[in-house]
């Protein structure tokens, strides 16, 4: 991009023409796309996430991201397309769009899972695809929160909080008076936060900021004329309790929403943690007990609709969680039995991600391994492979499971191939949400008439070049 830099002292510089800029963008896009194709070609398994987004110009796009574990045991996540959608979002059309993207990138035979939100059309579309469906775990947690908040003892309190925050958000004069009170009380100047139904964890952010500025808010409102219905003392006391209830949910949502690390294997332990913190205790007030009971019930119902088998296998193949303490004892043995069955059926690739390239003599030697006809020997071999893996010590929560597999792939060849398959799947569709946030910076009011093909190229390039 040095050619586009304008020296302040160079008055003879001629900016490139529109055609030159467009040509260079196309060249850069083709170069980067080839690099992504090479990455996909070198991997055996690809996980996809997808979601729809409507631009400011009222055009609808399907965003699709790919997630793979490369030959160096590095998790790679990148955009595949931001595809213009002109048809209604019926399940058939959505399924066809996913297949079109997979075919365009030549990965249809490699796709293992498709992650979507819990919208009915996307769930129905996933059922029609030849891939496993992975519902967004973060959406499930947030939907459970929304449902329980609307039917709990906190609903009226939150309504008052929204009106108080709106009183300051909609008036610069009111905001300035609040800032003066914050300074007078030795606090930092900061805005209050309004919660939005579609913005995850915004209710927690609103009450956290409101509690931090409680005295400043009370003092400011006492000096103003307004028609607000103030929070009572008991309602102010409810807010810290609600804050304690929602903080674990925010932690889980943010933990599962990462795309730079393995997240699929964390879903069941994270949900187990939520069920644990939502257990009703004798000290809980009635409204807290009601919220905990409703949340646990709703989360369990939504969890039942997830791809539980895939999540269990992913946790078993993660050396951090292979003890499967998040499952009952009976379920643990069923998971290991399922893994042994997959090994016996050959549901794995003979090639592991490490090393990237293999010398010809080694490939030839592998042919000798195909000569055994003894089923009992094979069964014992698979059973021994599982026993060896289960005997390995678990690693710490802060350690990377992919680094562990990189170091132990040679000792667990077949299981390492399964780990490459199951651990590449993201737990959420947050990568698509981030892609749409990126698209929002490309398609703006002053750029609302961008060519649809250029939108795809600019958004994908912005996503691909962020690593560089």
N, C-alpha and C positions, 0 to 999 in steps of 0.2 A: 504493500500500500504506500510505499515511499513516493510513488509517482503522483499521489494525490495530496501530498503535503505541500503547503504553500509557505514559502519563507516570507516573513514580514518585510524583508528588505528587497525582495524580488518583485518589481513592478511589471516585469515582462512575462510573468507566468500566465499561461492560457489554460483555463480549466478544461478538463476533458469533456468531450461532447456526450450527449445522452447515449448515442450508439456505442461509444467506447466504454462507458460505465456498464451498460447492459451486457456488452460482449465479455467484459472481464468478470462480471457476476456469473454469467453462464459458464465460463471456463472454470471458475472456482467451484461452482456447483458440481460440474461434471467430475472434477478432480476429487472432491471430497466424497461424492457419491460412489465413485469407484473404490475409494478406500473403505467405505462402509460395506460395500458389496464383498470386498476381499475378507473383511472381518466375519461376515455372515457365512462365506464359503468355507472358512476354516473351522467352523463350529458345527457340532452335530445337533444341537438343540437350540431353539429360539422361542422365547416367550414374548407375547404381544400384549399391549394394553391399548384400549381405544375409547374414545368418547367424542361427543359432538359439541361444537361451539358455534355461536352465532356472532358474526362480526358487527361492527358499528354500522356498516352499510347493509345490514340485514341479510347477509349471505351466510349460508350454513356450511360448515366444514367438518369432516371427520378427521381427527388427529389420531395417528397410530405411532406408537413407539415400540422399539425392539430391545430386548434384554438378553444378553448372552454372557457366558463365561468363556473367555478366550483361552488360547493355548498356554498362556502364562498364569492361568487361574486368577485372572482379573475380571471383575464384573463390569461389563460395558452396557451402557444404556444410551440410546440415541433415537432421534426421530426418524421415521420412515417417510411419512407424508403428512401433508395437511390437504386433504382431498375435498374438493368442492362437491357438495351434495345437493342435488336438485330435486330429488324425489322425497316423498313423505317418509318418515322414519318408521316404516313398517318393518317387522322382524326379517322378512325375506330380503328387503333392500339392504338392511344393515349387514346381514350375513353375506350377501353378495359383495358388498364393499370390502369386507375383511378379506374375502377370498381374492378379490382383485388386487389388493395391496400385496398379499402374500405371493401371488403369481408374478406380479411386476418385479418383485425382489428375488424371486426364485427360491422361496423358503417354505412353500406349502408343505412339503414332506418333512420339514424340520420343526414346524411349529408344534409346541407341546400344550401351551395354555393361552387363553385369551382372557385378559382381565377387563372387566367393565364395572360400571356402577350397578345399582340394583333396580334401575328403571325396567319396567316390564318388557318393553320392546327389545332392550339389550339382552335381558335374560332369555327371552324367547329366541332371539337371534343366535345366542351362544349355543342353545340346544340344537340348532340346525347345522352347526359347524362341526367338522370332524376333529375338533380339539377339545381339551378339557377347559371348563369354565372356572375362572377364579374371580368371584365377586369381591369388590373392593372392601377390605376389612375396615378401613377408616370410615367409609360411608355407613357401614353397619353400626359402628360405635356412635357416630354422630346422630344417626336416625333414632337410635335408642334414647339418646340424651334428649332430643327434641320432643319425642313422644312423652317421655316421663316428666319433663318440665311443664308441659302443657296440662298435665293431669296430676298435679302435686300441690303441696301447700306453698310452693314458691311462686306460683303463677302470678298472683296479685302483687307480690313484692317486686318481681321483675318488671311488671307493667309500670309501677311507680318509678322504678330506677330508669327505665327508658325515657319517661317523660321528664325526669329531672335532667338527665344527660341531654335530651333534646332541647331543653330550655337554654342550656349554655351553647350547644353546638349551632343553634340557629341564630344566635345573636352575638356579634363581635363585642358589643358593649358588655353583655353579661360575662362573656369569656374573659375580657380584660379585668373586670372586677374580681373574678375568681383568681386570676393570676396575681393580682395585688394581695389578696388574702393568703395565697400560697407563699408569697415572698415574706409577708409579715409574720407568718408562722414558721419561717425558716425552711420551707419546702422548695423543691424544684418546680419551676414553671412547666406545666404539662397539661395537655388537653385531656378531657374526658373521652372515653371510647364508647361509641354506640354499638350495640350488638346488631348483627344482621343474620337473618335466618339461614342464609346460604353460605355464611362465612363460619368455618369451623372454629370452635372454641371462643367465639366472640362474646358469648354470654359470660364466660369466665373472665375474659379480659375486661369487660365492662365493670363487673362487680369488684375485681381486684383494684382497678384504678379508682373506683368510687370509694372503696374502703380506705385507700391510701390518702384520699383527700376528704375524708368525712368531715372533719372539723372546718376546713376551708369552705366546703359546700354549705354546711349548716350556717356558718357565719354570713356568707354572701347572701344566701336566700333570706336570712332574717332581716337584712338591710334593704331588701327589694320588695316591690309590690308585685305579686303574682297570684295565680289561681291554682298553683300546684297543690296536689294532695301529698303532704310530706310523709316520709317513712316514720312509722312509730318506733319506739325503742325496741319492741320485740322483733320488728321487721329488720332493724339494723342488726340485731343479734342473729337473725337467720342467715345473713349474707356470709359471714365467716364459715358457717356450717355448709352452705352451698359451695363455697369456694373449695373446701376440703373434699367435697364429693366430686367436683369436676376436675380438680388438678390431676388425679390419676388418669382420667380419660384423655386429657390433653397430652400427658406424657406418652400414653400408648399411641395416640394418633400421630404424634410427631415421630415416634420411634418407628412405626410401621410405614411412614410416608417417605422414608429415605430411598434413594435409588443408587447410591454409591456403595451400598453394602447389602449383604444378604438380609432379607426381611421376611420372606415366606415362612421360614422355619421359626420365626418369632411369634407368629400369630397365636398359636395355641397357648404358649407360656404367657403371653400378654393378656389374653382373655381369661386365663386362669387367675392371673393377678387381679384383674378387675372383679371377678366373682369373689375373690377373697376379701378385697377391701370393701365390697358391697354387702358383706354379711352383717346382719342386724345384731346389734349389741344391746345389753340391758340399759345402757346410758343414753341410747338414741331417743330423741323426742319422736312423737308420733309421726310428724311430717317427714322426718329424716328416714325413719323405718319404712314409711310408705314409698318414698322415692327409691330406697335401696331394693326393696322387694320388687317394685315394678321394673326397675332397671335390669336386675338379674334375670327376671322372667323374660323380658323383651329381648335381651341380648342372647339368652339361651335359644329362644325361638328363631332368631335370625341366624345364629351360629349353625343351627341344624340344617339350614339351606345352603351352607357353604360347602366347598369341596373338601370335606373332612378327611377323606382318604389321602388326598395329595398333601394336605397340611401335616398329617401325622407322619407320612414318609419323609417329608422335608425336615421335620424336627428330629426324626431318628437319624438322618444323615448329616445333621449338624452336630459336630463334636461338643458343642456347648450344651445341647439339650438331649443328647442321646440316651440319658437315663429316663427320659419321658415321665418325669415326675408330674407333669401337667395332666397325665392320663391316669385312669384307674389301672390296677395291676392286670386285670383281665384284658383291657385294651392294649396294654403294652405288649403282651405276648402275641396278640393278633397282628400288631404292626410288624413285629419281627417275622411272624409267619408269612405275612404278605410280601415282605422283602425277600424271604427265601424262595417264595413261589415265583417272584419276578425273575430272580437269578436262574431258577431252574427252567423257566420258559424262555430264557434268553432275551428278556426285555431290557437289554442294555446294549450299548455299542462296544465293539471289541477295542476301539481306539479310545484312549483317555486323553484329556487335554494336554498332558505333559508326556514327552516333549512335543514341540510343534512339528518337528520333522523327524522322520525315522529312517535310518539307513536300510537299504534293500535287504542285506542279510538277515536283519531282525524280522522283517516282514516275512521272509521265506521260512524262517524257523517257526513262525506262528502256525503255518500249515500243518506242522507235525502235531499240534495240539488238537487237531480235528479228527484224529484217527481213533479215538477211544469210543467204544460202543457201550461201555458199562454205565448204565443208569445209576447204579448204586454208588460207583466211584464219583460220578458227577454230583449226586445228592450230598455225599459226604464232603465233597470239596466245597460246595456252596455253604453247607452248614458250618464247616470249619472257618470259612471266610467271614461269616457273620460272628462266630464266637471270637475270632481274633479282633474284629472291630469292636465288639462290645467289651472286650477285655481292656481296650485302650483307655487310659485315664481321660476323663472329660477335661476340657480346657476352660479357662476363665471367661466370664461374660464379656470382658473387654478385649478378648483376643479374637482374631479374624478366622472364621472357619475355612475360608478359601486358602489362607496361608497354611493352615494345618493340612488340608488336602494336598496342597502343592508339595509339602514335605513327605506325606505318607501315601501318595498315589501309587508308588511302586509296590508298597506292601499290601494295598487293597485295590487291585486293578479294576475289578468288576464293580465294586461298590463306588469307586471314584467316578466311574462313568455315570452311575445313577445320581451321585451327588451333583455332578455337572448339570444333569437334566433337571433335578428337582429344586436345587438352590438358586437357579437363575430366575425363577418366577418371582416377580414383585408381589408384595402383599396388597398393594393398593393401586389405584389409577392416578395417584398423585403426579407421576411423570407426565401424564396427559394434561393435567391441570396446569402444571408449570409450562408446558408447551403452549397452552392457550394464553397464559399470562405474557409469554414472549410474543405471541401473535398479536396481542393487544397493543404492544409497542410498535408493531409494524403497520397494522391497519388502524390508522388514526383518522381524526376528522379531516385532516388535510391530505390524507392518502387513502381515502375511502374508495376511490375508483381504481385501485391497483388491479392490474391484470391478474386473473386467478392463478395462472401458472407462476407469475412472479411472486405472488403471496406464498405459494408453496416453497419456492426456491429461497426466498429471503428468510422465512421462518426456519426452514430446515438448516440453512447455512448458519443462522444465529445460534441454533442449538448445537450444531456440529463443531463450530469454532470456539465455543465457550471453554472447551478444555485447553485450547491453545492460547 
